[in-house]
Amino acid sequence: MSLEITKDRRVLVRAPQRAAKKDIDAFVTRHEAWIQKHLAAMPPPPPEPTAEEIAALKAKAAAVLPGKVAYWSAVTGLKPTLIKITTARKRYGSCSGKNSICFSCFLMNCPDEAIDLVVVHELCHIREKNHGPRFYALLSHYLPDYAERKKLLAPKAFPV
């Protein structure tokens, strides 16, 4: 059996299918101190954004991102078929198989250099659909400092 504490502070217990509930409960009870210690060490979760805050982030994204995509499309020669702004909470951006790019409005909580990284990252997926060596060669061609920029994508600015 094993325990895991997720980013959103849920305790996950993994046990064999045949394990009896009483054995699972006993396992959790034996590890209660470990659970409490790790929960206490976690930072408090950020407050949920209000509808007004989300609307403001979406408006800012709609004002900022099309211009950035246009600029970096001109630099890279990679053009998306569509740009969408979402309230995705698991990732800042994505690129579909049809070269449509989605950006999370929560990207607007990041510094400008990090926003450019996500834009260029997603544009690079138009040519390279995975995170293989050719993808990173392409990304580093346009943003040699992409690793430093990635550090600016602070998880605390990205609500779970």
Wavefront OBJ file of the C-alpha trace (Angstrom):
o trace
v 0.000 0.000 0.000
v 1.079 3.581 -0.492
v 0.025 7.115 0.350
v 0.222 10.280 -1.712
v -0.745 13.844 -0.898
v -1.799 15.788 -3.985
v -1.247 19.495 -4.668
v -4.860 20.129 -3.745
v -4.247 18.472 -0.347
v -6.136 15.245 -1.014
v -4.762 12.063 0.536
v -4.664 9.203 -1.967
v -4.323 5.635 -0.793
v -3.239 2.949 -3.220
v -3.987 -0.621 -2.223
v -4.410 -3.960 -3.986
v -7.973 -4.637 -5.134
v -8.190 -7.609 -2.793
v -7.192 -5.561 0.292
v -9.848 -5.471 2.987
v -11.213 -2.062 3.979
v -10.176 -2.646 7.619
v -6.580 -3.251 6.491
v -6.605 -0.071 4.403
v -8.062 1.926 7.323
v -5.399 0.483 9.658
v -2.671 1.435 7.175
v -3.939 5.015 7.034
v -4.223 5.187 10.839
v -0.616 3.937 11.246
v 0.568 6.715 8.937
v -1.572 9.506 10.381
v 1.479 11.353 11.788
v 3.175 11.241 8.360
v 0.010 12.571 6.701
v -0.359 15.423 9.214
v 3.338 16.339 8.972
v 3.211 16.593 5.170
v -0.105 18.442 5.106
v 1.265 20.975 7.609
v 4.375 21.526 5.448
v 2.323 22.389 2.368
v 1.607 26.019 1.581
v -2.016 27.031 1.992
v -3.980 26.766 -1.226
v -4.554 30.050 -3.037
v -8.064 31.461 -2.768
v -10.405 30.578 -5.613
v -10.581 33.432 -8.106
v -13.891 35.245 -8.274
v -15.966 35.419 -11.451
v -14.906 39.056 -11.793
v -11.218 38.169 -11.490
v -11.583 35.444 -14.125
v -13.442 37.842 -16.443
v -10.642 40.403 -16.012
v -7.967 37.791 -16.766
v -9.866 36.627 -19.861
v -10.211 40.227 -21.062
v -6.505 40.854 -20.510
v -5.633 37.611 -22.323
v -7.872 38.583 -25.249
v -6.097 41.950 -25.424
v -2.522 40.620 -25.052
v -2.275 37.164 -26.597
v -3.391 37.746 -30.213
v -0.679 40.381 -30.616
v 1.966 38.112 -29.126
v 0.873 35.222 -31.329
v 0.975 37.489 -34.404
v 4.465 38.731 -33.505
v 5.915 35.273 -32.805
v 4.116 33.785 -35.833
v 5.924 36.335 -38.007
v 9.247 35.453 -36.341
v 8.795 31.670 -36.535
v 6.666 31.314 -39.660
v 4.309 29.082 -37.594
v 0.663 30.141 -37.698
v -2.154 28.636 -35.655
v -5.527 27.920 -37.234
v -7.352 29.338 -34.194
v -6.576 30.988 -30.845
v -8.814 30.325 -27.858
v -8.735 31.668 -24.296
v -9.924 29.220 -21.645
v -10.036 28.878 -17.878
v -7.922 25.710 -17.951
v -6.207 25.046 -14.649
v -3.861 22.189 -15.483
v -1.767 23.845 -18.188
v -1.051 27.315 -19.506
v -1.356 26.371 -23.158
v -2.050 23.571 -25.587
v -1.906 22.942 -29.318
v -4.343 20.578 -31.033
v -3.558 18.218 -33.882
v -5.295 20.736 -36.148
v -2.918 23.511 -34.967
v -5.493 25.325 -32.869
v -3.894 26.922 -29.806
v -5.592 27.365 -26.434
v -4.237 29.573 -23.671
v -5.380 29.634 -20.072
v -6.416 33.077 -18.880
v -4.333 32.349 -15.757
v -1.221 32.819 -17.914
v -1.861 36.540 -17.423
v -0.662 36.137 -13.815
v 2.842 35.471 -15.147
v 5.588 37.886 -16.235
v 5.784 38.915 -19.874
v 8.864 36.745 -20.542
v 6.976 33.667 -19.345
v 3.944 34.541 -21.485
v 6.208 34.751 -24.539
v 7.637 31.334 -23.635
v 4.189 29.731 -23.602
v 3.247 31.399 -26.894
v 6.434 30.240 -28.621
v 6.174 26.786 -27.003
v 2.685 26.275 -28.424
v 3.665 27.649 -31.832
v 6.563 25.174 -31.939
v 4.024 22.379 -31.476
v 2.592 23.291 -34.872
v 5.770 21.823 -36.383
v 6.750 19.340 -33.653
v 3.789 17.636 -31.944
v 5.798 16.188 -29.038
v 8.483 17.200 -26.551
v 11.301 15.371 -28.303
v 14.782 16.677 -29.110
v 13.632 18.362 -32.341
v 10.939 20.251 -30.428
v 13.460 21.607 -27.909
v 15.944 22.427 -30.671
v 13.234 24.485 -32.365
v 12.182 26.165 -29.113
v 15.773 27.010 -28.172
v 16.374 28.413 -31.657
v 13.770 31.112 -30.968
v 14.187 31.347 -27.179
v 17.702 30.259 -26.143
v 16.809 31.229 -22.543
v 13.616 29.125 -22.442
v 14.778 27.208 -19.345
v 15.185 30.458 -17.387
v 11.828 31.712 -18.632
v 10.186 28.447 -17.545
v 11.180 29.205 -13.951
v 8.965 32.313 -14.155
v 5.859 30.148 -14.618
v 5.123 30.250 -10.908
v 2.699 27.542 -9.784
v 1.412 29.837 -7.025
v -0.054 32.093 -9.737
v -1.885 29.111 -11.187
v -4.852 28.096 -9.065
v -5.451 24.387 -8.741
l 1 2 3 4 5 6 7 8 9 10 11 12 13 14 15 16 17 18 19 20 21 22 23 24 25 26 27 28 29 30 31 32 33 34 35 36 37 38 39 40 41 42 43 44 45 46 47 48 49 50 51 52 53 54 55 56 57 58 59 60 61 62 63 64 65 66 67 68 69 70 71 72 73 74 75 76 77 78 79 80 81 82 83 84 85 86 87 88 89 90 91 92 93 94 95 96 97 98 99 100 101 102 103 104 105 106 107 108 109 110 111 112 113 114 115 116 117 118 119 120 121 122 123 124 125 126 127 128 129 130 131 132 133 134 135 136 137 138 139 140 141 142 143 144 145 146 147 148 149 150 151 152 153 154 155 156 157 158 159 160
